[in-house]
């Protein structure tokens, strides 16, 4: 996992290190260390929480086929 890029994506989406830390229940310093590359292998629970936050914040929702056909009609 490229943790540095994951943190960078979250920041690009408008989240501060403090907001990210609050969302994943860790300190801002931990997020800073991951984002700077100083920490390359965060603990499992933190990594899992970061991946889930990234999925929620940075992934566009997929449209269902029914919605897509309704919009195109």
N, C-alpha and C positions, 0 to 999 in steps of 0.2 A: 504494500500500500504506500502510495506517495502522500504521506501525512502533510508535508509542507504545502503541496498543491491543494489538498483538501481544506486546510486552514485558509489559504489564499482565496479559494472559491467562496468560502463563507464570508470572508471580508469583502470580496467584490460584490456579494449579494447585499451588503450594507450592514453586516453584523460586526460589532466591535469585539475585541478580545474579551472584554468584560462580559458582554452579552453571551458569547459562545461559552465562556467558563460557567456562567450561571445556568445555561441550558443543559450542560453536561455534568454539572455538580463537581467542578474542580476549581482550582485557583487560576487567576488570570496569568500568573507567571508560568504555569504549566502550558497554557495555550501559546504563550509567547515562545517558550522553548521548543515546542513542536513546530510552530510556524517558522522559526529561524533555522530549524534543522538540528538544533542542539540535542533534542530528544528525537530519536528515530524509531523507537519501539515503545509506544505508550502501553500502559497496562491494558489488559483485555477489556475491562468494563469501560474505561475511558475511550478506547478505540471504537468499541461497539457503539457507544453513545455519539461519538463524532460522526461515524458513518451514517447513523440514523438521522442525525440533525442535517447532515449534508443532503441526504435523500429527500428530506422534507423541504428544505430551503432551496436547493439548487436543481431539483429535477422537475421538469415541466410535467403536469398531469397529462396522462394519455386520454384522448377523446375516445369514447366508445363508437363503434361503427354506426349505431342507431343515431347518435347525436350528430356524427359527421354527415350522414345522409340527410338528416333533417335540416342541417345548416345549408347544404348544397341545393336543396329543393326550393 
